[in-house]
Amino acid sequence: MSDAGQDRRTLDLAGLIKTLRYVTTAVQVLPFIYTVPYMVTLAVAFFAPESVVWILDALFYASPVTVASFLVLSRILRLCKWHRRACVLPLIPQFVSLVDYYIIELSEIVAQVNIAVFGSMTILLLVSAYNVFFKQ
């Protein structure tokens, strides 16, 4: 094989490795970037008018399909368990909504539950970010 053919394959392999690194970094960072505006929306919901809450919810709603996509990509790229935990954080408020709607009405304690959910999401996001970006 000629040196030119070998160099071309080496360059192609280097390009693929570089692309894989960019993809891995994007997949690693996106759940954290996605969760922060979602949490801000939850915080704003405490005091904002209904129209503002509706717009923010429409913009930053975390679909279970999106969460599942993040989890699949995390698994494919063999990212850590803390990354997967960060991926599922947007499902916590949805779980509370499902419990409120289908199991037990939380109307009397909904403010406390929402504050607890927001606080737990904040703590879990910070712990996950620390373990994903600083500990490893």
C-alpha positions as CSV (number, residue, x, y, z in Angstrom):
1,M,0.0,0.0,0.0
2,S,1.3,3.4,-0.8
3,D,2.2,6.0,1.8
4,A,-0.6,8.3,0.4
5,G,-3.3,5.7,1.0
6,Q,-2.0,5.0,4.5
7,D,-1.9,8.8,5.3
8,R,-5.5,9.3,4.0
9,R,-6.8,6.5,6.2
10,T,-4.9,7.9,9.2
11,L,-6.4,11.3,8.5
12,D,-9.9,9.8,8.2
13,L,-9.4,7.9,11.4
14,A,-8.2,11.1,13.2
15,G,-11.2,12.9,11.9
16,L,-13.6,10.2,13.1
17,I,-11.9,10.2,16.5
18,K,-12.3,14.0,16.7
19,T,-16.0,13.8,15.7
20,L,-16.6,11.1,18.3
21,R,-15.0,13.3,20.9
22,Y,-17.3,16.2,19.9
23,V,-20.4,13.9,20.0
24,T,-19.4,12.5,23.4
25,T,-18.9,15.9,24.8
26,A,-22.2,17.2,23.5
27,V,-24.1,14.1,24.8
28,Q,-22.3,14.5,28.2
29,V,-23.1,18.2,28.5
30,L,-26.6,18.5,27.0
31,P,-28.6,17.0,29.8
32,F,-27.1,19.5,32.2
33,I,-27.8,22.4,29.8
34,Y,-31.3,21.2,29.2
35,T,-32.2,20.7,32.8
36,V,-31.2,24.2,34.0
37,P,-33.8,26.1,32.0
38,Y,-36.3,23.4,32.9
39,M,-35.6,24.0,36.6
40,V,-35.8,27.8,36.1
41,T,-39.2,27.3,34.6
42,L,-40.3,25.3,37.6
43,A,-39.0,28.2,39.9
44,V,-40.8,30.9,37.8
45,A,-44.0,28.9,38.0
46,F,-44.3,29.8,41.7
47,F,-44.9,33.5,41.0
48,A,-45.3,34.1,37.2
49,P,-48.6,34.7,35.5
50,E,-50.2,31.7,33.9
51,S,-49.5,32.9,30.3
52,V,-45.7,33.1,31.1
53,V,-45.7,29.7,32.7
54,W,-47.5,28.2,29.7
55,I,-44.9,29.7,27.3
56,L,-42.0,28.5,29.4
57,D,-43.5,25.1,29.8
58,A,-44.0,24.9,26.0
59,L,-40.4,25.9,25.4
60,F,-38.6,23.8,28.0
61,Y,-40.9,20.8,28.6
62,A,-38.8,17.6,28.9
63,S,-40.6,14.9,27.0
64,P,-40.0,11.3,28.2
65,V,-38.9,10.6,24.7
66,T,-36.1,13.2,25.0
67,V,-35.1,11.7,28.3
68,A,-35.1,8.2,26.8
69,S,-32.9,9.5,23.9
70,F,-30.4,11.0,26.4
71,L,-30.3,7.7,28.2
72,V,-29.7,5.7,25.0
73,L,-26.9,8.0,23.9
74,S,-25.4,7.8,27.4
75,R,-25.5,4.1,27.3
76,I,-24.0,3.8,23.8
77,L,-21.1,6.2,24.8
78,R,-20.6,4.3,28.1
79,L,-21.0,7.4,30.2
80,C,-21.3,7.0,34.0
81,K,-24.3,6.4,36.2
82,W,-24.2,10.0,37.4
83,H,-24.8,11.1,33.8
84,R,-27.8,8.9,33.5
85,R,-29.1,10.3,36.7
86,A,-28.8,13.8,35.3
87,C,-30.7,12.6,32.2
88,V,-33.7,11.5,34.2
89,L,-34.0,14.6,36.4
90,P,-36.7,16.2,34.2
91,L,-38.9,13.2,34.9
92,I,-39.2,14.0,38.6
93,P,-41.8,16.8,38.2
94,Q,-43.7,14.7,35.7
95,F,-43.9,11.9,38.2
96,V,-45.3,14.2,40.9
97,S,-47.9,15.5,38.3
98,L,-48.9,11.9,37.6
99,V,-49.3,11.1,41.3
100,D,-51.3,14.3,41.8
101,Y,-53.5,13.6,38.8
102,Y,-54.1,9.8,39.1
103,I,-53.3,8.6,42.6
104,I,-53.7,11.3,45.3
105,E,-54.7,14.9,45.0
106,L,-51.8,17.1,46.3
107,S,-53.7,20.4,46.0
108,E,-53.3,21.3,49.7
109,I,-49.6,20.6,49.8
110,V,-48.7,21.3,46.2
111,A,-46.5,24.3,47.1
112,Q,-44.4,22.3,49.6
113,V,-44.1,19.4,47.2
114,N,-43.0,21.7,44.3
115,I,-40.4,23.4,46.5
116,A,-39.1,19.9,47.6
117,V,-39.0,18.7,44.0
118,F,-37.1,21.9,42.9
119,G,-34.7,21.5,45.9
120,S,-34.0,17.8,45.3
121,M,-33.5,18.4,41.5
122,T,-31.0,21.2,42.3
123,I,-29.1,19.0,44.7
124,L,-29.1,16.0,42.4
125,L,-28.1,18.1,39.4
126,L,-25.1,19.6,41.4
127,V,-24.0,16.2,42.7
128,S,-24.3,14.7,39.2
129,A,-22.4,17.6,37.6
130,Y,-19.7,17.2,40.2
131,N,-19.4,13.5,39.7
132,V,-19.5,13.8,35.9
133,F,-17.2,16.7,35.3
134,F,-14.9,17.0,38.3
135,K,-14.6,13.7,40.1
136,Q,-13.7,11.5,37.1
